[in-house]
Every structure is written in structure tokens, then in C-alpha cells.
Amino acid sequence: MSTVLIKNARIINEGKIWAGDVFVKNGRIEKLDNQIDKKASLEIDATGLHLIPGIIDDQVHFREPGLTHKSDLYTEPRAAVAGGVTSFMEMPNTKPPAITQTLLQDKYDIAAQKSLANYSFFMGASNDNLEEVLKTDPKTVCGIKAFMGSSTGNMLVDNKVTLEGLFSRVPMLIATHCEDEATIRANAARYREKYGEDIPISCHPEIRNAEGCLISSSLAVELAKKYGTRLHILHISTKDELHLFDNSIPLKDKLITSEVCVHHLRFCKNDYGRYGTEIKCNPAIKEAFHREAIWQALLDDRLDIIATDHAPHTLEEKNGKYFSAPSGVPLIQHTLNVMLEAYQAGKISLERIIEKMCHAPAICFQVKERGYIREGYWADLALVDLEKNWTVTKDNIHFKCGWSPFENHSFKGSVTHTFVNGHLAYKNGLFFEEQKGRRLEFERE
């Protein structure tokens, strides 16, 4: 359908909530006004609903190629769209890892055929692929990913010469996973000596501790400041790291930015007793005082973006003992719901949720014509019923892994419609897949 008219919505956008209509033509927002009288191929009366820009998730693991028994580039974008996420940036630690331009392009080719949501893929850095990294086009690739801590295959970047080369020569955004490998290994050895293979999951935040995060994050910031590098540190999980980030300048002018993930805002160490290895992730979910500190830093703009680090594994894999249970949690379908719970608890406003999940990723990554409800922009939109109560069950989980830590949990607030590039991709549990998402573009030199 070439035109869409959304009437009587409560629009949340650019720090305001107001009643208005949106007219979409050929995939883009043509008109935004208090009242629009136009004929459209599809008209939706959004009375009682809130309209938001499509969420941009800057950190996901969709596992294709090579690990598609866990998830893939068909199933996970569908789950994303069901949760109001219209664009994602996916990580390179697939099998094989995306550490050459050919392997990176392979992922784009797969997504073009399969993904219901818009997509971009990080180019992976390793200890020995700097020349390949330097071939990356900053206008068509979201960034370079460096795992400064344990990862899949040979993607751990722990060579100081390699790190100096990356930070001194890469002209585009470098996103880092910051945990110090030596600290983690020493802690793991100590706990293995004490417990053998039966390490309690509650020890996870002591093995992957705040000290390890701070050592690695501090190194990344030091290198970025030394070379003037555009650095983005992913999934901040500790109070200790917060002094590394600045809230005195606008986001668009920051060279060093940061992200917090919904699970670090939602859970704390006390929750391991209930969820066990289901919430094992890296960096670890830590003590409640860390959670409260990162909440404060999010609200005062030291932390810039809310994302998921969506990282599915099968339930059989997750049910292993400490060392065999992989780290990662499937989250992308319910990320907005987690934040709406925080809104309902009075912790954050609707306007700030949209700022941190839609606007800030667009600014941080210089995403072209997305992240806002603006005339001329792509019509990535979601309608949300803030009053609808619903319960997460196996029947309504769209992840390929088929489980969620929120199973049997009731949320208030539900995505009713999601538009991707003006195409109605999701409506009340049904998907419309005749049009796929598009490759993200970036407004960079």
C-alpha cells in the first residue's frame, strides 16, 4: 500500500506528547499535523493509542550464519518488530565471524532476503585484521566492534599494538565490549578451585566483576582520548565506570558515548536465585547499588542509549552448569515493555524512553532519516496501547529459542501496530511480510 493515514494518535516525539495525525506516502512521512484530511490506502483510527518512532536497537546477536539453531535473521527481526523495534545493529561474533569484508557482506545479503526490520551489521575487529577493518564504508556500516574481553573464536582483541592501531587509524565509530580478560580468568580460576565445576550462578558478578569492567573501559577511554577516536562503550553495568562519561555537552558533540541494556536496569544480583542461568550475561548483572547508579546516570545523560544485547541460546544450553551455560538473554521483543514498567513505577517519563531508545541511537550512530517522527523521514513507527494488560507465554514469544525470562510475567502496555518504511509489518500478533526491511545508511563524512 502506498499511503497510510494514522488519525487521533498521542504522538511521543522530541520531548513532547501531543495529539495529531500522520500521513505516510511511499514509505516516508509526508505530513505531520494536528489534523490531516487526506484519502489513504490504509487509515487507522489511533484513538487511545500512543505513536512512537520505531525503536533502534544498537546491539543484538541474531546468530546467523552458523548458529541458527539458536536464532536467525528471519525469526529475530520478527520478534523485534512485534516489540516496536524497527531497526537493529547486529554483532559480528557469528560463525564464521564477520572479520572480512566478504563475510560482512554475506550477512547483508542474507538480511536483504529475510529481515522484516531494517538492519546494519558491525564489522568485527580481531588481533590480526586491521587492514580489512580499514576497508569498511562508514556510510553503509554502523561501526567497528572490538571485544576487549572474552568472545567467540578469535575475536578477543587484547593485543596492545592492535588496539593502538585500531584507535589511531579507524576513522569511524568503534563499539567496545569492555571486560578485562586477565581479571576474569584469575577470578574464574579462584572460584573453580573453591567450587569445582559447581560454581553457584550468584558468583557470576564476582567472577566478571566491576574491577574487570573498569580496567577495560578505562583503557578504551584512554586510547580514544589519545587519538580522538569516536568510541561507543556497550552495556555499562557498574557504578565504578560512570565517571568516564560526560553529560556537560550535547550527545551530537560527544566523541565518547555509552549504552545501558534493559536487563542491567531491570535485574540485580538478588534475581539469580529466581532466574538462575537464564539471566547469565556478559557483563554480569551485578548488585542492586550498581543498578541504581546506572539508572541515575541514564537519567542525567552520562549514559546515552538504552539497548538489549539480545543474545538467545536454547533453553537446554542455558540449563547447563556455570561454565557450560552460555551468557546471553533473549530480550528484544520485550525491551519496550520493561521500560514501560519503569515508567509506570515513576522511574522515567515516556518522553525520556523515546529519547534513549529512538532519538539517541539515531544521533549517536548518525543514522540517516530515522529515529524521529519527522516529515521526510522514513515511516518507522509503532502504535502502543499503554493500558492493555497481557501475559508473556510460549504462544506469544517470537524468538526462535522459544523462551524468555519474562515467561508468565504480566506487562501493562502492548505494541498494536508496527510500520517499517511505511509498510504495516505487524498488527496485533499478525505479521505482514511481503516487504522486507532496508539497509541502514549513515550521515558521515
C-alpha positions in Angstrom: 0.0 0.0 0.0 1.4 3.4 -1.0 -0.3 5.7 1.6 -1.2 5.4 5.3 -3.1 7.8 7.5 -2.9 7.5 11.2 -5.5 9.6 13.0 -6.0 10.8 16.5 -2.8 9.4 18.0 -1.0 10.7 21.1 2.4 11.3 19.5 5.6 11.0 21.6 8.4 12.7 19.8 11.3 15.1 20.5 10.4 15.6 24.2 6.7 16.3 23.7 3.4 14.4 23.8 0.7 15.8 21.6 -2.5 14.8 19.7 -2.0 14.6 16.0 -2.2 12.7 12.7 0.5 11.3 10.4 0.3 10.8 6.7 2.7 8.4 5.0 3.4 8.1 1.3 5.8 5.8 -0.5 7.4 4.7 2.8 8.1 8.2 4.2 6.2 10.6 6.5 4.8 13.2 4.1 2.7 15.2 6.6 2.6 15.6 10.4 -0.2 17.8 11.8 -2.9 18.2 14.4 -5.5 17.1 11.8 -5.0 15.8 8.3 -7.8 15.3 5.9 -6.5 13.1 3.1 -7.5 9.8 1.5 -5.2 6.9 2.1 -4.9 3.3 1.1 -5.0 2.4 4.8 -6.5 4.6 7.5 -6.0 3.7 11.2 -8.0 5.4 14.0 -5.4 5.5 16.8 -7.8 7.0 19.4 -6.5 5.8 22.8 -3.1 4.8 21.4 0.4 6.4 21.6 2.5 6.7 18.4 6.3 6.4 18.8 9.2 6.4 16.4 10.4 2.9 15.7 13.0 1.8 18.3 16.6 1.5 17.1 18.5 -1.3 19.0 22.2 -0.8 18.6 23.3 -4.1 20.0 21.9 -7.5 19.1 23.1 -11.0 18.4 20.9 -12.8 15.8 23.3 -15.7 15.3 23.3 -16.1 11.5 25.3 -17.5 10.0 26.5 -20.6 11.7 24.4 -20.7 15.0 20.9 -20.7 13.5 19.7 -23.4 15.9 19.5 -20.5 18.4 18.1 -17.8 16.2 18.4 -16.3 12.7 17.8 -13.3 10.5 14.2 -14.2 9.9 12.9 -15.1 13.4 14.6 -12.4 15.4 13.7 -9.4 13.3 10.0 -10.6 13.5 10.3 -10.6 17.3 11.9 -7.2 17.2 9.0 -5.8 15.1 6.5 -7.3 17.5 8.1 -5.2 20.2 8.2 -2.0 18.3 11.9 -2.3 17.2 12.2 -1.3 13.6 16.0 -1.2 13.1 18.8 -3.2 14.6 22.6 -3.3 14.6 23.9 -6.8 14.8 27.2 -8.1 16.2 30.0 -9.9 14.3 30.6 -12.9 16.6 28.7 -15.3 14.3 30.2 -18.5 12.8 32.3 -17.6 10.9 32.8 -14.2 12.5 32.3 -11.1 10.3 36.0 -10.2 10.2 36.4 -9.8 6.4 34.5 -7.6 4.0 33.2 -10.6 2.2 31.9 -12.2 5.4 30.3 -8.9 6.4 28.6 -8.6 3.0 27.3 -12.2 3.3 25.3 -11.1 6.3 23.8 -8.1 4.5 22.8 -10.4 1.6 21.0 -12.7 4.0 19.2 -9.9 5.8 18.0 -8.4 2.5 16.2 -11.6 1.8 14.9 -12.4 5.2 14.7 -9.5 7.7 11.4 -7.8 8.4 13.2 -5.0 10.2 15.8 -2.5 9.0 19.4 -3.7 9.6 23.0 -2.9 9.9 26.0 -5.2 10.8 29.1 -4.3 12.7 32.5 -5.2 11.1 34.4 -7.3 13.6 38.0 -6.5 14.8 40.4 -9.2 15.7 44.1 -9.2 16.6 45.1 -9.5 13.0 42.6 -8.0 10.6 43.2 -4.2 10.8 43.7 -3.8 7.0 40.3 -5.4 6.4 38.7 -3.2 9.1 40.0 -0.1 7.4 38.1 -1.0 4.2 34.8 -0.6 5.9 32.4 2.1 4.5 31.3 4.4 7.3 28.2 5.4 5.3 26.8 1.9 5.0 28.1 0.1 8.1 27.1 1.1 11.7 30.6 0.6 13.2 33.6 -1.5 14.1 33.1 -3.9 17.0 36.1 -4.7 19.3 35.6 -7.4 22.1 38.0 -6.2 24.8 37.1 -9.3 26.8 36.1 -12.9 26.2 34.3 -13.7 23.0 33.7 -16.2 20.2 36.5 -17.6 18.1 39.5 -15.3 17.7 37.5 -12.1 18.2 39.1 -11.2 21.5 41.2 -8.0 20.9 43.8 -8.0 23.7 47.0 -7.1 21.9 48.0 -3.6 22.9 49.7 -3.0 19.5 46.4 -4.0 17.7 44.4 -1.7 20.0 46.7 1.2 19.3 46.3 0.5 15.6 42.5 0.4 15.8 42.1 3.5 17.8 44.7 5.5 15.9 43.7 4.5 12.3 39.9 3.7 12.2 38.1 6.9 11.1 34.6 5.7 12.2 32.8 4.6 15.4 34.4 1.8 17.4 32.0 0.0 19.7 33.6 -2.0 22.5 32.7 -4.8 24.9 34.9 -3.9 27.9 35.8 -6.5 30.4 39.5 -7.3 31.3 40.3 -10.8 30.3 43.2 -11.3 32.8 40.9 -10.3 35.7 38.1 -12.6 34.6 40.5 -15.6 34.2 42.1 -15.0 37.6 38.7 -14.8 39.3 37.4 -17.9 37.4 40.4 -19.9 38.5 40.0 -18.9 42.1 36.3 -19.8 42.1 36.9 -23.1 40.3 39.4 -24.0 42.9 36.8 -23.4 45.6 33.7 -24.9 44.0 35.0 -27.1 41.1 32.5 -27.1 38.2 29.5 -26.4 40.5 30.1 -22.7 40.9 26.8 -21.0 42.1 25.4 -18.7 39.4 25.3 -16.0 42.1 29.1 -15.8 41.9 28.9 -14.6 38.2 29.1 -10.9 39.2 32.2 -11.7 41.4 34.0 -13.5 38.6 33.1 -10.9 35.9 33.4 -8.2 38.4 33.3 -4.4 38.5 37.1 -4.2 38.6 37.4 -6.1 35.3 34.9 -3.8 33.7 36.6 -0.6 34.9 40.1 -1.7 33.8 38.9 -2.4 30.3 36.6 0.7 29.9 39.3 2.9 31.3 41.8 1.6 28.7 39.3 2.2 25.9 38.6 5.8 27.1 42.4 6.4 27.4 43.0 5.3 23.9 40.0 7.2 22.5 41.2 10.4 24.2 44.8 9.9 23.0 43.8 9.5 19.3 40.5 11.5 19.2 38.6 8.3 18.3 34.8 8.0 18.1 34.2 5.5 20.9 31.0 3.9 22.0 31.1 1.6 25.1 28.4 -1.0 25.2 26.3 -2.4 28.1 27.7 -0.4 31.1 26.9 -2.4 34.2 28.8 -0.8 37.1 28.8 2.3 39.3 32.6 2.3 39.0 32.7 3.2 35.3 30.3 6.1 35.4 33.0 8.8 36.0 34.3 8.0 32.5 31.3 9.6 30.8 30.4 13.3 30.3 27.0 14.9 30.5 28.1 18.5 30.0 27.9 18.5 26.2 25.2 17.6 23.7 25.1 14.0 22.5 25.8 15.1 18.9 29.1 16.5 20.1 30.3 13.6 22.2 33.3 11.6 21.0 32.8 9.0 23.8 29.3 7.7 24.3 27.8 4.8 26.2 24.9 2.4 26.3 23.0 0.6 29.1 20.9 -2.5 28.5 17.4 -3.3 29.8 18.5 -6.3 31.8 21.0 -4.2 33.8 18.2 -1.7 34.5 15.7 -4.5 35.4 17.6 -7.2 37.3 20.2 -7.3 40.1 22.3 -10.0 41.8 19.3 -10.9 44.1 17.5 -12.2 41.0 19.9 -15.1 40.3 18.0 -17.1 43.0 14.8 -16.9 40.9 16.2 -17.0 37.3 19.5 -18.8 37.6 21.5 -19.1 34.4 18.6 -17.7 32.4 19.9 -14.2 33.3 23.6 -15.1 33.0 25.1 -12.5 30.6 28.3 -10.6 30.0 28.9 -8.2 31.6 27.2 -9.7 34.5 24.1 -8.4 36.2 25.5 -7.1 39.5 24.5 -5.8 42.9 21.5 -3.5 43.3 23.6 -0.5 44.1 25.2 -0.7 40.6 21.7 -0.9 39.1 20.6 2.2 40.9 23.7 4.1 39.9 23.3 3.3 36.2 19.7 4.4 36.4 20.8 7.8 37.8 23.5 8.1 35.1 20.9 7.3 32.4 18.6 10.0 33.6 21.4 12.6 33.9 22.8 11.8 30.4 26.1 10.3 31.4 24.7 7.1 29.7 23.2 7.8 26.3 21.3 4.8 24.8 19.0 2.0 26.0 19.5 -1.3 24.1 19.1 -5.0 24.6 22.2 -7.0 23.8 19.6 -9.6 22.7 21.6 -12.8 22.8 19.5 -16.0 22.5 20.5 -19.6 23.3 18.4 -22.7 23.6 17.0 -23.4 27.0 18.9 -26.7 27.0 22.1 -24.8 26.6 21.2 -22.3 29.3 20.4 -25.0 31.8 24.0 -26.2 32.0 26.3 -25.7 34.9 28.1 -22.4 35.4 30.9 -22.8 32.9 28.9 -24.7 30.3 25.8 -22.4 30.4 26.4 -19.7 27.7 25.9 -16.0 28.5 23.1 -14.1 26.9 19.4 -13.3 27.3 16.6 -13.1 24.6 15.1 -9.6 25.2 14.3 -7.7 22.0 10.5 -8.5 21.9 10.0 -7.1 25.4 12.5 -4.3 25.7 9.8 -1.6 25.4 7.7 -3.4 28.0 10.5 -3.4 30.5 10.9 0.3 30.1 7.1 0.9 30.3 7.2 -0.9 33.7 9.8 1.6 34.8 7.6 4.4 33.5 4.6 3.0 35.4 6.8 2.8 38.6 7.6 6.5 38.2 11.3 6.0 37.3 11.3 7.5 33.8 9.0 9.5 31.6 7.6 8.4 28.3 9.5 11.2 26.5 12.8 10.1 28.0 12.2 6.4 27.0 11.7 7.6 23.4 14.8 9.8 23.6 17.0 7.0 24.8 15.6 4.2 22.6 14.9 6.1 19.4 16.4 9.6 19.1 19.8 8.9 20.9 20.7 5.8 18.8 20.0 7.9 15.6 22.2 10.7 16.9 25.0 8.5 18.2 25.3 6.5 15.1 24.3 9.3 12.7 21.5 7.1 11.2 20.1 8.7 8.1 16.4 9.8 8.3 15.3 7.5 11.1 14.7 7.7 14.9 12.2 10.6 14.8 8.7 11.3 13.6 9.6 14.0 11.1 8.3 15.0 7.7 10.6 13.5 5.0 11.9 10.7 7.3 11.2 7.0 6.8 8.0 6.0 8.4 9.3 3.7 11.1 6.5 3.8 13.6 4.8 1.9 16.4 1.4 2.3 18.0 1.2 1.4 21.7 -1.7 0.7 23.9 -0.5 1.8 27.3 -3.5 0.4 29.1 -3.5 -3.2 27.7 -2.6 -5.9 30.2 -1.1 -9.1 28.8 1.0 -12.0 29.9 4.1 -13.5 28.2 3.5 -17.1 27.3 5.2 -19.6 25.0 2.4 -19.0 22.5 3.3 -15.3 22.1 7.1 -15.5 22.2 8.5 -15.0 18.8 12.2 -15.7 19.5 13.4 -18.9 17.8 14.8 -20.1 21.1 11.2 -20.2 22.4 11.7 -18.9 25.9 12.0 -15.7 27.8 12.9 -14.8 31.4 9.6 -12.9 31.4 7.5 -16.0 30.6 4.3 -15.9 32.8 5.0 -12.3 33.7 2.3 -9.8 33.0 3.0 -6.4 31.4 0.9 -3.3 31.1 1.3 -1.8 27.7 1.4 -3.5 24.3 2.5 -2.7 20.8 -0.5 -3.0 18.5 0.9 -1.9 15.1 4.5 -1.6 13.8 5.4 0.1 10.5 8.8 -0.4 8.8 9.5 2.0 6.0 5.7 2.8 5.8 4.8 -0.9 5.5 2.5 -2.3 8.1 4.7 -5.2 9.2 2.9 -6.2 12.4 -0.7 -5.8 13.8 -2.0 -7.4 17.0 0.0 -10.7 16.7 0.0 -11.0 12.9 2.9 -10.3 10.6 2.8 -9.0 7.1 6.0 -10.0 5.4 5.6 -9.1 1.7 8.0 -6.2 2.2 11.4 -6.6 3.9 13.4 -4.0 5.9 16.1 -1.9 4.4 19.9 -1.5 5.0 20.5 1.5 7.3 22.5 4.4 6.0 24.6 6.8 8.0 25.3 10.5 7.5 29.0 10.6 7.9 32.0 12.1 6.1 
